[in-house]
């Protein structure tokens, strides 16, 4: 389950999914001030995508408990508005992915990093075996 949100403080993070044929489906490149993990925290579902550092990064982790505590201090209408907006974004995100809407430039930046990570991971696993 997704139990936290990460806020990018420095660097770039590529967000992607693996398609049914193993292809990389780029979703976004996150820069400082942007965040990931909010969909899972709100929906209670497992993470819907994977992330990889494209450059050296620094992030701040916000736990679900901390987020809920801060929201409980807000007026009820504000919490409802924030949660409603995130739920709408989740539906839009699902629709975009279902229709394979993506920016080709994202693939150019994300795919090499993912391929390199997979190759490095494979090499490490071979050495350990």
C-alpha positions in Angstrom: 0.0 0.0 0.0 1.0 3.6 -0.6 1.6 5.1 2.9 3.5 8.3 2.0 3.9 11.2 -0.4 7.4 12.2 -1.6 8.1 15.9 -2.4 11.0 16.5 -4.7 13.4 19.1 -3.2 16.2 18.7 -5.7 16.7 16.9 -9.0 14.4 15.1 -11.4 12.4 11.9 -11.0 10.9 10.0 -14.0 7.6 8.4 -13.4 6.5 5.4 -15.6 4.5 2.3 -15.9 5.4 -1.0 -17.6 3.0 -1.8 -20.4 1.4 -5.2 -21.1 4.3 -6.1 -23.5 7.0 -4.8 -21.1 7.3 -1.5 -22.9 8.0 1.6 -20.8 5.1 4.0 -20.6 6.4 7.4 -19.4 4.0 9.4 -17.3 5.9 12.4 -16.0 9.2 14.0 -15.1 8.9 15.5 -11.6 11.0 18.6 -10.7 11.5 20.4 -7.4 8.2 21.3 -5.7 6.4 18.4 -7.4 5.3 15.2 -5.6 4.4 11.6 -6.1 2.5 9.0 -4.1 -0.6 11.2 -3.4 -2.9 9.0 -5.5 -2.2 5.9 -3.4 -2.3 7.7 -0.1 -5.8 9.1 -0.9 -7.2 6.0 -2.6 -5.6 3.4 -0.2 -4.5 1.4 -3.2 -1.0 0.2 -4.1 1.2 2.5 -6.0 0.1 2.8 -9.7 3.5 3.7 -11.2 7.2 3.4 -10.7 9.7 6.1 -10.2 13.4 6.4 -11.0 15.9 9.2 -10.3 17.0 10.8 -13.5 19.5 13.0 -11.7 20.8 13.1 -8.1 17.7 13.8 -6.0 16.6 14.9 -2.6 13.0 14.2 -1.4 11.0 14.9 1.7 8.8 12.0 2.9 5.3 12.9 4.2 3.6 10.0 5.9 -0.1 9.3 5.5 -0.6 9.9 9.2 1.1 13.3 9.1 -1.0 14.3 6.1 -4.2 13.2 7.8 -3.2 15.1 11.0 -2.7 18.3 9.0 -5.9 17.9 7.1 -7.8 17.3 10.4 -6.7 20.8 11.5 -8.3 22.3 8.3 -12.0 23.2 7.9 -14.0 20.1 6.8 -14.8 21.8 3.4 -11.1 22.3 2.6 -10.3 18.6 3.3 -13.2 17.5 1.2 -12.2 19.8 -1.6 -8.6 18.6 -1.6 -9.6 14.9 -1.5 -12.2 15.5 -4.2 -9.7 17.1 -6.5 -7.2 14.2 -6.0 -9.9 11.7 -6.8 -10.8 13.6 -10.0 -7.1 13.6 -11.0 -7.0 9.9 -10.4 -9.9 9.4 -12.9 -8.2 11.7 -15.4 -4.9 9.9 -15.0 -6.6 6.5 -15.6 -8.4 7.8 -18.7 -5.1 9.2 -20.2 -3.3 6.0 -19.5 -6.2 3.9 -21.0 -6.0 5.9 -24.2 -2.2 5.8 -24.2 -1.8 9.6 -24.1 1.8 10.4 -23.4 4.5 12.9 -24.4 7.2 11.3 -26.7 9.9 13.5 -25.1 9.2 11.9 -21.8 10.1 8.5 -23.2 13.4 9.9 -24.5 14.4 11.0 -21.0 13.0 8.2 -18.9 13.6 5.1 -21.0 17.5 5.2 -20.9 17.5 5.6 -17.1 15.1 2.7 -16.7 17.1 0.5 -19.1 20.3 1.3 -17.2 18.7 0.6 -13.8 17.4 -2.8 -15.1 20.9 -3.7 -16.6 22.7 -2.6 -13.4 20.1 -4.6 -11.2 20.6 -7.6 -13.4 24.4 -7.4 -13.1 24.1 -7.1 -9.3 21.8 -10.1 -9.1 24.3 -12.1 -11.2 27.2 -11.2 -8.9 25.2 -12.2 -5.8 24.1 -15.6 -7.2 
